[in-house]
Amino acid sequence: MMPSPLSVSRPSGRSLTGLIHGPEDGTPILYIAGAGTGKSMVFGEDLLDTRGIRLITMDRPGMGSSGADPTRTPASTADDYRAFVAVALGVTNPTVPIVANSQGALFGLAAAAQGWAQTLVLASPADEVANPSVRELLPEAARALPDLVQGTPDAARDLLGSFTPHAMRTMVLDGADAKDRAVYTTSAFDALYQTALAEGFAGDGGGYVADTMMATTPWPVDLAAITTPVTVLFGARDRVHSPDHGALLTTRIPHARRVVVSEAGGALLWTHSGLVFDMALQLPGSPPETL
């Protein structure tokens, strides 16, 4: 059963809407979902009760039922997440483990830079494609969007604004290998994904456009200032999120470690949910770089 939405008001008058999944007395973990997906996107649902975890999700500004923020930045988005978590937990200055997936990685890193992430797990994170060292590793086709965003931002906004939930779903399925596609096309996952995509592209899709514009320009986050323990987690079969499975990204973040799961792909968050929770909660036992 889907939990009841929680709405939080910001000083500007905007509202933020999200969900809290799992037992009321569970250990809170904030989940920052990937591109074009709203508060309904979750992972590890079958583990929440047995592991005693409260998974907190939120529609980013302009998505789902959260009001748009025309001046949104990665830092302001992290501030919104912090304000939502504070109300959800009934505390003033929350410090929680964070799991950020795909394009949500930028906002997870912004939260870590602000100092309120207890731990940060970047699960199949999208890389900083505008970074020159990363760009050199990208195939030619993958350079087109970040080059357009940086060179002709208005044209990029128009292009991204024409995207639809159906187009996003098709792109994800087309880019997945057979094993990941089998995960994404199960009836339960597909229903969840389509619901989350409808939230992510709510209204005119402005929330998705803002997310993608921020993710494909140079990230205004001082990665070197992050003191939070960070785990960069990839599946070895993942050919979508990073050209080097986060190797370069890991070197740019102090106290970061990289773990590559040999039998996993881009769907790692859903095929290895227990591992993700273990890393977010820093349970005993430090896995090697390759599992």
C-alpha positions as CSV (number, residue, x, y, z in Angstrom):
1,M,0.0,0.0,0.0
2,M,1.3,3.4,-1.0
3,P,1.8,5.7,2.1
4,S,0.0,9.0,2.3
5,P,1.9,12.0,0.8
6,L,3.5,14.5,3.1
7,S,3.5,18.2,2.1
8,V,6.0,20.7,3.4
9,S,5.8,24.5,2.9
10,R,8.9,26.5,2.2
11,P,9.4,30.2,3.2
12,S,8.9,31.3,-0.4
13,G,5.4,29.7,-0.4
14,R,6.4,26.7,-2.5
15,S,5.3,23.3,-1.4
16,L,7.3,20.1,-1.4
17,T,5.6,16.7,-1.5
18,G,7.1,13.3,-0.7
19,L,6.5,9.9,0.8
20,I,7.8,7.9,3.8
21,H,8.0,4.2,3.2
22,G,8.6,1.5,5.8
23,P,8.1,1.3,9.6
24,E,7.6,4.4,11.7
25,D,10.4,3.4,14.0
26,G,12.8,2.5,11.2
27,T,16.2,4.0,10.5
28,P,15.7,6.9,8.0
29,I,17.4,6.8,4.6
30,L,16.8,9.5,2.0
31,Y,16.5,8.3,-1.5
32,I,17.2,10.7,-4.3
33,A,15.8,9.2,-7.5
34,G,17.1,9.4,-11.0
35,A,16.2,11.3,-14.2
36,G,12.5,12.2,-14.6
37,T,11.2,10.2,-11.7
38,G,9.2,11.5,-8.7
39,K,8.4,10.4,-5.2
40,S,6.9,7.1,-6.1
41,M,10.2,5.7,-7.3
42,V,11.6,3.4,-4.6
43,F,13.9,0.4,-4.2
44,G,14.2,-2.5,-1.8
45,E,10.5,-2.3,-0.7
46,D,10.5,-5.9,0.3
47,L,13.4,-5.2,2.8
48,L,12.1,-2.1,4.6
49,D,10.2,-3.9,7.3
50,T,12.6,-6.7,7.9
51,R,15.6,-4.4,7.9
52,G,13.8,-1.6,9.9
53,I,14.3,1.1,7.3
54,R,12.2,4.3,6.6
55,L,12.9,5.3,3.0
56,I,12.1,8.9,2.4
57,T,11.4,10.2,-1.2
58,M,10.4,13.6,-2.5
59,D,9.3,15.2,-5.8
60,R,12.0,17.6,-6.7
61,P,10.7,21.2,-7.5
62,G,8.6,21.2,-10.6
63,M,7.9,17.5,-10.4
64,G,4.8,15.7,-9.1
65,S,3.1,17.8,-6.5
66,S,6.1,20.0,-5.6
67,G,6.0,23.6,-6.7
68,A,8.4,24.8,-9.3
69,D,11.5,26.9,-8.3
70,P,12.5,29.1,-11.3
71,T,15.9,29.8,-9.6
72,R,16.7,26.2,-8.7
73,T,20.3,25.1,-8.3
74,P,21.9,21.9,-7.0
75,A,22.4,23.6,-3.7
76,S,18.9,24.9,-3.4
77,T,17.5,21.4,-4.3
78,A,19.6,19.9,-1.6
79,D,18.2,22.6,0.8
80,D,14.7,21.5,-0.2
81,Y,15.5,17.9,0.5
82,R,16.9,18.8,3.9
83,A,13.8,20.9,4.7
84,F,11.6,18.0,3.7
85,V,13.6,15.4,5.8
86,A,13.5,17.8,8.8
87,V,9.7,17.8,8.8
88,A,9.4,14.1,8.0
89,L,11.5,13.2,11.0
90,G,10.4,16.1,13.3
91,V,13.9,17.4,13.8
92,T,15.6,20.8,13.1
93,N,18.9,19.8,11.7
94,P,18.6,16.3,10.2
95,T,21.7,14.1,9.4
96,V,20.7,11.0,7.5
97,P,22.3,8.4,5.1
98,I,21.5,9.3,1.5
99,V,21.3,7.0,-1.5
100,A,21.3,8.8,-4.9
101,N,20.8,7.1,-8.2
102,S,21.7,8.1,-11.8
103,Q,21.0,11.8,-12.4
104,G,20.1,12.2,-8.8
105,A,23.8,11.9,-7.9
106,L,24.4,15.6,-8.4
107,F,21.9,16.4,-5.7
108,G,23.3,13.8,-3.4
109,L,26.7,15.3,-3.8
110,A,25.3,18.8,-3.1
111,A,23.8,17.5,0.1
112,A,27.1,15.9,1.1
113,A,28.9,19.2,0.4
114,Q,26.4,21.0,2.7
115,G,27.4,18.6,5.5
116,W,24.1,16.9,6.4
117,A,24.6,13.5,4.7
118,Q,25.7,11.0,7.3
119,T,26.8,8.7,4.5
120,L,26.3,8.9,0.7
121,V,25.9,6.0,-1.6
122,L,26.0,6.9,-5.3
123,A,24.3,3.9,-6.9
124,S,24.9,3.8,-10.7
125,P,25.6,7.6,-10.6
126,A,25.5,9.7,-13.8
127,D,28.9,11.2,-14.3
128,E,29.8,14.9,-14.8
129,V,29.7,14.8,-18.5
130,A,30.8,18.4,-18.8
131,N,34.0,17.7,-17.0
132,P,36.7,17.7,-19.8
133,S,38.4,14.6,-18.5
134,V,35.1,12.7,-18.5
135,R,34.1,14.1,-21.9
136,E,37.2,12.6,-23.4
137,L,36.1,9.2,-22.4
138,L,32.5,9.5,-23.8
139,P,31.5,8.1,-27.1
140,E,30.8,10.7,-29.7
141,A,27.0,10.3,-29.5
142,A,27.0,10.9,-25.7
143,R,28.7,14.3,-26.2
144,A,25.9,15.8,-28.2
145,L,23.5,16.8,-25.4
146,P,26.1,18.3,-23.0
147,D,27.7,20.2,-25.9
148,L,24.2,21.5,-26.9
149,V,23.4,22.5,-23.3
150,Q,26.7,24.4,-23.0
151,G,26.7,25.9,-26.5
152,T,23.1,26.6,-27.1
153,P,21.2,26.3,-23.8
154,D,17.8,27.6,-25.2
155,A,17.9,25.0,-28.0
156,A,18.7,22.4,-25.4
157,R,15.8,23.4,-23.2
158,D,13.4,23.2,-26.2
159,L,14.7,19.8,-27.0
160,L,14.5,18.5,-23.5
161,G,11.0,20.1,-23.1
162,S,9.8,17.9,-26.0
163,F,10.7,14.7,-24.1
164,T,7.9,12.6,-22.6
165,P,7.6,9.8,-20.0
166,H,7.1,7.3,-22.9
167,A,10.3,8.6,-24.6
168,M,12.2,8.3,-21.3
169,R,11.0,4.7,-20.7
170,T,11.9,3.8,-24.3
171,M,15.4,5.3,-24.0
172,V,16.1,3.4,-20.8
173,L,14.9,0.1,-22.2
174,D,16.8,0.6,-25.5
175,G,20.0,1.4,-23.6
176,A,19.7,-1.6,-21.2
177,D,21.3,-5.0,-21.8
178,A,19.1,-8.1,-21.7
179,K,19.4,-8.8,-18.0
180,D,18.6,-5.2,-17.0
181,R,15.7,-5.1,-19.5
182,A,14.3,-8.2,-17.8
183,V,14.3,-6.3,-14.5
184,Y,12.8,-3.1,-16.0
185,T,10.0,-5.0,-17.8
186,T,8.6,-7.0,-14.9
187,S,5.0,-5.9,-14.3
188,A,5.7,-4.6,-10.8
189,F,8.7,-2.5,-11.7
190,D,7.1,-1.2,-14.9
191,A,4.0,0.0,-13.1
192,L,6.2,1.7,-10.4
193,Y,8.4,3.3,-13.1
194,Q,5.5,4.6,-15.1
195,T,3.9,6.1,-12.1
196,A,7.2,7.8,-11.1
197,L,7.7,9.0,-14.6
198,A,4.3,10.6,-14.7
199,E,5.3,12.5,-11.5
200,G,8.7,13.4,-13.0
201,F,7.2,14.9,-16.1
202,A,4.3,16.6,-14.4
203,G,2.9,19.8,-16.0
204,D,5.2,20.9,-18.7
205,G,8.1,18.7,-17.7
206,G,10.0,21.7,-16.3
207,G,11.4,19.7,-13.4
208,Y,13.0,17.2,-15.7
209,V,14.4,20.0,-17.9
210,A,15.9,21.8,-14.9
211,D,17.4,18.5,-13.6
212,T,19.0,17.7,-16.9
213,M,20.3,21.2,-17.6
214,M,22.1,21.2,-14.2
215,A,23.4,17.6,-14.6
216,T,24.9,18.3,-18.1
217,T,26.7,21.6,-17.3
218,P,29.8,21.9,-15.0
219,W,28.7,20.9,-11.5
220,P,28.8,23.8,-9.0
221,V,29.7,21.5,-6.2
222,D,33.1,21.5,-4.4
223,L,33.7,17.8,-4.4
224,A,37.1,18.2,-2.7
225,A,35.3,19.8,0.3
226,I,33.1,16.7,1.0
227,T,33.9,15.0,4.3
228,T,31.1,12.6,4.2
229,P,32.0,8.9,3.6
230,V,31.0,8.2,0.0
231,T,30.6,4.9,-1.8
232,V,30.5,5.0,-5.6
233,L,28.7,1.8,-6.5
234,F,28.5,0.4,-10.0
235,G,27.5,-2.8,-11.8
236,A,30.2,-4.1,-14.2
237,R,27.7,-4.5,-17.0
238,D,26.6,-0.8,-16.7
239,R,27.4,1.0,-20.0
240,V,25.0,3.9,-19.5
241,H,25.9,6.0,-16.4
242,S,29.7,6.5,-16.6
243,P,32.4,5.7,-19.2
244,D,34.8,4.4,-16.5
245,H,32.3,3.1,-13.9
246,G,33.0,6.1,-11.7
247,A,36.8,5.6,-11.4
248,L,37.6,9.3,-12.1
249,L,34.7,10.5,-10.0
250,T,35.8,8.5,-7.0
251,T,39.3,10.1,-7.1
252,R,37.8,13.6,-7.0
253,I,35.9,13.0,-3.7
254,P,37.9,12.7,-0.4
255,H,37.0,9.6,1.7
256,A,35.3,8.0,-1.3
257,R,35.6,4.4,-2.3
258,R,34.4,2.6,-5.4
259,V,32.8,-0.8,-5.5
260,V,32.0,-2.6,-8.8
261,V,29.7,-5.6,-8.6
262,S,30.7,-8.1,-11.2
263,E,27.3,-9.6,-12.0
264,A,25.3,-6.4,-11.9
265,G,24.3,-3.9,-14.5
266,G,22.6,-0.5,-14.5
267,A,19.7,-2.0,-12.5
268,L,22.0,-2.6,-9.6
269,L,19.8,-0.5,-7.2
270,W,17.0,-3.0,-7.6
271,T,18.9,-6.2,-8.0
272,H,21.3,-5.5,-5.1
273,S,19.1,-3.4,-2.8
274,G,20.4,-5.2,0.4
275,L,24.0,-4.3,-0.5
276,V,23.0,-0.7,-1.1
277,F,21.3,-0.5,2.4
278,D,24.4,-2.1,4.0
279,M,26.6,0.5,2.5
280,A,24.3,3.4,3.4
281,L,24.2,2.2,7.0
282,Q,27.9,1.4,7.1
283,L,27.3,-2.1,8.5
284,P,30.4,-4.0,9.6
285,G,32.5,-5.4,6.8
286,S,34.1,-3.3,4.1
287,P,33.6,-4.9,0.7
288,P,36.5,-5.0,-1.8
289,E,36.6,-2.8,-4.9
290,T,35.2,-5.7,-7.0
291,L,32.5,-8.0,-5.7
